[in-house]
Structures are given as C-alpha cells and as structure tokens.
Amino acid sequence: MKFISKNIESIISFLTENKRTVLAIFIVLIVVESQSKRLSSDFVIFSVLLLYGFFIKIFRIKSAFTFLLCLLLLVVMTIDYLSTGASISTEKVAVWLILFLGVGVIQQWRE
C-alpha cells in the first residue's frame, strides 16, 4: 500500500511542479478535440471534465481561471463560426463552453 501512495505522491508532485505546462497541454487538448471531425463521445467529454476536477483539486485552481478558459472557448467559437458557419466543430466548442461555464459556477459557489 505504501508503494501505491508513494507513486501517487510522486505523480502529484510532478504535476504540481509542471503546472503551467500541464494546463497548457490540457487547454490545447480541448481545442484540438473540438476541432476534430470525428463525432464526440460522452466518455471523452466527461473524462476530460473529471480530469479538470482533479486539476482543480491538486492545483487549487480558482473559478476566475475557469472563466478565463470559458472566454478562450468563446473566442475560439466565434472564430470558428465566422470561418465555417454553424458547423459540427462550432457546436462542439459551444458544448465545451457550456460545460466549463457550469464547472465555473459550481466552483464559484464553493469559494
């Protein structure tokens, strides 16, 4: 049991030391997933949200950062809408925006 907890502690310390890189990769992952042409699955969406919840816990992310991420998604959605119209990728970015707005509101209530 100590072996497992020691490995988890080392993973968390690695993530904490590389917080900016991990969050940047996470944001790029969301934008790339929203621009992919294949159909989105609920498993991907909710696993990413669960991963973000984990990041909120270990990085102590405030709701202001989540709303900043929502602003970024809004900009991406606007650019996508202006370039492709009402497409599947625009709709996927809108779904991500709504989900992260919900996460931000829940975070704000908890703070």
JOWO-V585232 format. One record per residue. RES is the residue in one small letter. PHI is phi in whole degrees, -180 to 180 (NA if undefined). Layout:
BEGIN
res:RES phi:PHI
res:RES phi:PHI
END
This chain:
BEGIN
res:m phi:NA
res:k phi:-65
res:f phi:-63
res:i phi:-68
res:s phi:-67
res:k phi:-67
res:n phi:-66
res:i phi:-65
res:e phi:-62
res:s phi:-70
res:i phi:-66
res:i phi:-65
res:s phi:-67
res:f phi:-64
res:l phi:-64
res:t phi:-66
res:e phi:-67
res:n phi:-112
res:k phi:-58
res:r phi:-64
res:t phi:-66
res:v phi:-63
res:l phi:-67
res:a phi:-64
res:i phi:-64
res:f phi:-63
res:i phi:-66
res:v phi:-63
res:l phi:-59
res:i phi:-66
res:v phi:-66
res:v phi:-66
res:e phi:-63
res:s phi:-72
res:q phi:-92
res:s phi:-72
res:k phi:-85
res:r phi:-74
res:l phi:-68
res:s phi:-82
res:s phi:-115
res:d phi:-65
res:f phi:-61
res:v phi:-65
res:i phi:-62
res:f phi:-76
res:s phi:-71
res:v phi:-67
res:l phi:-65
res:l phi:-65
res:l phi:-63
res:y phi:-65
res:g phi:-61
res:f phi:-63
res:f phi:-64
res:i phi:-59
res:k phi:-70
res:i phi:-82
res:f phi:-94
res:r phi:57
res:i phi:-73
res:k phi:-88
res:s phi:-66
res:a phi:-61
res:f phi:-68
res:t phi:-64
res:f phi:-70
res:l phi:-67
res:l phi:-63
res:c phi:-64
res:l phi:-63
res:l phi:-61
res:l phi:-64
res:l phi:-65
res:v phi:-65
res:v phi:-62
res:m phi:-64
res:t phi:-64
res:i phi:-63
res:d phi:-64
res:y phi:-66
res:l phi:-68
res:s phi:-90
res:t phi:-120
res:g phi:79
res:a phi:-80
res:s phi:-108
res:i phi:-64
res:s phi:-66
res:t phi:-65
res:e phi:-66
res:k phi:-66
res:v phi:-65
res:a phi:-63
res:v phi:-63
res:w phi:-60
res:l phi:-61
res:i phi:-64
res:l phi:-64
res:f phi:-73
res:l phi:-63
res:g phi:-62
res:v phi:-62
res:g phi:-64
res:v phi:-66
res:i phi:-62
res:q phi:-61
res:q phi:-62
res:w phi:-64
res:r phi:-75
res:e phi:-79
END
